[in-house]
Amino acid sequence: MQVWLPGVLAEHENRVVRVAPMAHSGELLGLLVCARAEGDNRVHRGRRAGLLTELARQVGLGLHNSRLDTALQASLDDLRVANDQLSASRARIVAAADQSRRKIERDLHDGAQQHLVALAVKLGLARQMLEADPAAVATLLEELRGDAQATLTELRELAHGIYPPLLMDRGLPEALRAAANRAVLPTDVAADVGRYDSEVEAAVYFCCLEAMQNAGKYAG
C-alpha cells in the first residue's frame, strides 16, 4: 500500500489499514478499505482477513449486479425510445397514405370525372342535333374523340401520381387555356400570372376546371 496506495494510508495515519479488492470475474470494481486503531483486537486477527475478503466479494457482486441493472434500464429506455419512434413512423406512413388517397380522390373528382361529365353532356347534345344538323354532329363527334383522348391522358397521369404535364411545364395560363378548349361552353381565359408552388397551381387549376365543367353541366 505504501507503494501503490500512499494516499489511502495518508488518510489513516496511526491506524492499522487493510485493503481488499472488490472484483467480479477478474474485473476490479473498487477497493474495500478497513482501518482500526492500534491495539483494537475486538475481532480475532485470523477472522479479520476472512471477513474483509468475504465482505469485499459480496460488495463486488452487488456492484456488478447494480451495473447490470443500470445497463438493463438503459437498454429498456432505448427500446422505449425506439418503439416511440417506430410508432411515430407508422403514424406518419398512415397519414401520408391517407393524404395520398384523398389527393387521388380529389384529382379524380376534379379532373377525370369532370371530363367524363363533359363527354356525357356532348353526347346528349349530339343526339339532339343528329337529325337537325348532321354536319354539326360530325364536328361535335370529332371534338368528343379529342375529349376522350384527353380524358385517357389525364387518367394515365393520375395513375402515375403527377400533375398534368402542361401545368407542370408551362404553368396555369397554358393549362387553363387547354382546359377551356375542351369545355362544353365557349370559354375564354384571361390569365397573367407567374409560377407558384405545385400545390398552389394544382388547387387553382382543379378549382377552375370544376367550375367550367359545372357550368357546362348545369347551364345547358
C-alpha positions in Angstrom: 0.0 0.0 0.0 2.9 2.3 0.7 4.0 1.8 -3.0 0.6 1.8 -4.8 -1.9 3.4 -2.4 0.0 6.0 -0.4 -3.0 8.4 -0.4 -5.1 5.8 1.4 -2.5 5.5 4.2 -2.2 9.2 4.4 -5.9 9.5 5.3 -5.5 7.0 8.1 -2.3 7.9 10.0 -1.5 6.0 13.1 -4.1 3.3 12.2 -3.9 -0.2 11.0 -5.2 -0.3 7.5 -6.3 -3.3 5.4 -7.5 -3.3 1.8 -9.5 -6.0 0.0 -10.2 -5.8 -3.8 -13.8 -5.8 -4.8 -13.8 -7.7 -8.1 -16.1 -9.8 -10.2 -14.9 -12.2 -13.0 -11.4 -10.8 -12.8 -12.6 -7.2 -13.2 -11.6 -4.8 -10.4 -14.6 -2.7 -9.4 -13.2 -1.0 -6.3 -11.3 -1.3 -3.1 -12.7 -2.0 0.4 -10.6 -0.2 3.0 -10.8 -1.1 6.7 -8.9 1.0 9.3 -8.7 0.3 13.0 -6.8 1.8 15.9 -3.7 0.2 17.2 -4.5 -2.4 19.8 -8.1 -2.8 18.8 -8.5 -6.6 18.9 -12.2 -7.0 19.2 -12.1 -9.2 16.1 -9.6 -12.1 16.1 -6.8 -11.4 13.7 -7.4 -14.6 11.8 -11.0 -13.7 11.2 -10.3 -10.1 10.1 -8.8 -11.1 6.8 -11.6 -13.6 6.1 -14.3 -11.2 7.0 -12.8 -8.4 4.9 -12.3 -10.7 1.9 -15.9 -12.1 2.1 -17.3 -8.6 2.5 -15.3 -7.4 -0.5 -16.6 -10.3 -2.5 -20.2 -9.6 -1.6 -19.9 -5.9 -2.3 -18.2 -6.6 -5.6 -21.1 -8.9 -6.6 -23.5 -6.2 -5.6 -21.7 -3.6 -7.7 -21.7 -5.9 -10.6 -25.4 -6.5 -10.3 -26.0 -2.8 -9.9 -24.1 -2.2 -13.1 -26.2 -4.8 -14.9 -29.4 -3.2 -13.6 -28.2 0.1 -14.9 -27.3 -1.3 -18.3 -30.6 -3.1 -18.4 -32.5 0.1 -17.6 -30.6 2.0 -20.2 -31.5 -0.8 -22.8 -35.1 -0.6 -21.8 -35.0 3.2 -22.2 -33.5 2.8 -25.6 -36.2 0.3 -26.5 -38.9 2.6 -25.4 -37.4 5.4 -27.5 -37.1 3.1 -30.5 -40.7 1.9 -30.0 -41.9 5.5 -29.8 -40.0 6.4 -33.0 -41.4 3.3 -34.7 -45.0 4.2 -33.7 -44.5 7.8 -34.9 -43.0 6.5 -38.2 -46.0 4.2 -38.7 -48.4 7.1 -37.9 -46.6 9.3 -40.5 -46.8 6.4 -43.1 -50.6 6.0 -42.4 -51.1 9.8 -42.6 -49.1 10.0 -45.8 -51.1 7.1 -47.4 -54.4 8.7 -46.3 -53.3 12.1 -47.7 -52.3 10.4 -51.0 -55.6 8.6 -51.2 -57.5 11.8 -50.6 -55.5 13.6 -53.2 -56.2 10.9 -55.8 -59.9 11.1 -54.9 -59.9 14.9 -55.3 -58.0 14.8 -58.6 -60.3 12.1 -60.0 -63.3 14.2 -58.9 -62.0 17.5 -60.2 -60.2 16.2 -63.3 -61.1 12.9 -65.0 -64.6 12.8 -63.6 -65.4 16.2 -64.9 -64.0 15.3 -68.3 -66.4 12.3 -68.4 -69.3 14.6 -67.4 -68.5 16.9 -70.3 -68.4 13.9 -72.6 -71.8 12.8 -71.4 -73.2 16.3 -72.0 -71.7 16.5 -75.5 -73.1 13.0 -76.3 -76.5 14.2 -75.3 -76.1 17.3 -77.4 -75.0 15.2 -80.4 -78.1 13.0 -80.1 -80.3 16.1 -80.1 -78.6 17.5 -83.1 -78.4 14.3 -85.1 -81.5 14.9 -87.2 -81.5 18.7 -87.3 -77.8 19.4 -88.1 -75.8 16.2 -89.2 -72.8 18.3 -90.2 -72.6 19.9 -86.8 -72.8 16.4 -85.3 -69.8 15.3 -87.2 -67.8 18.2 -85.9 -69.0 17.5 -82.3 -68.1 13.9 -82.6 -64.6 14.9 -83.6 -64.4 17.1 -80.5 -65.6 14.1 -78.5 -62.8 12.0 -79.8 -60.3 14.6 -78.7 -62.0 14.9 -75.3 -61.9 11.1 -74.8 -58.2 11.1 -75.7 -57.6 14.0 -73.2 -59.5 12.1 -70.5 -57.4 8.9 -71.1 -54.3 11.0 -70.9 -55.4 12.5 -67.6 -56.2 9.1 -66.2 -52.8 7.9 -67.1 -51.2 11.0 -65.4 -53.3 10.4 -62.2 -52.2 6.7 -62.3 -48.6 7.9 -62.2 -49.4 10.4 -59.4 -48.3 13.5 -61.4 -49.9 16.8 -62.3 -50.9 17.5 -65.9 -47.7 17.9 -67.9 -48.8 21.3 -69.4 -49.5 22.6 -65.9 -46.1 21.4 -64.7 -44.1 22.6 -67.7 -45.8 25.9 -68.7 -48.0 27.0 -65.7 -51.6 28.0 -65.1 -52.4 30.1 -68.2 -51.5 27.5 -70.7 -53.0 24.6 -68.7 -56.3 26.6 -68.3 -56.5 27.5 -71.9 -56.1 23.9 -72.9 -58.9 23.0 -70.4 -61.0 25.8 -71.9 -60.6 24.3 -75.3 -62.2 21.1 -74.0 -65.1 22.9 -72.2 -68.7 22.3 -73.3 -69.5 26.0 -73.3 -67.4 28.6 -75.2 -64.7 29.7 -72.7 -62.1 32.4 -72.8 -59.1 32.5 -70.4 -57.6 35.8 -69.4 -54.7 35.0 -67.1 -51.5 36.9 -66.4 -49.9 35.0 -63.5 -46.4 33.7 -62.9 -45.3 30.4 -61.4 -46.2 29.2 -57.9 -45.7 26.1 -55.8 -47.1 23.0 -57.5 -49.7 22.6 -54.7 -51.0 26.1 -55.3 -51.1 25.7 -59.0 -52.9 22.4 -58.8 -55.5 23.8 -56.4 -56.3 26.7 -58.7 -56.2 24.5 -61.8 -58.7 22.0 -60.5 -61.0 24.6 -59.0 -61.2 26.4 -62.4 -61.6 23.1 -64.2 -64.5 22.1 -61.9 -66.1 25.5 -62.4 -66.0 25.1 -66.2 -67.4 21.6 -66.1 -70.2 22.5 -63.7 -71.1 25.4 -66.0 -71.3 23.0 -68.9 -73.3 20.5 -66.8 -75.9 22.9 -65.3 -76.1 25.9 -67.7 -77.2 23.8 -70.7 
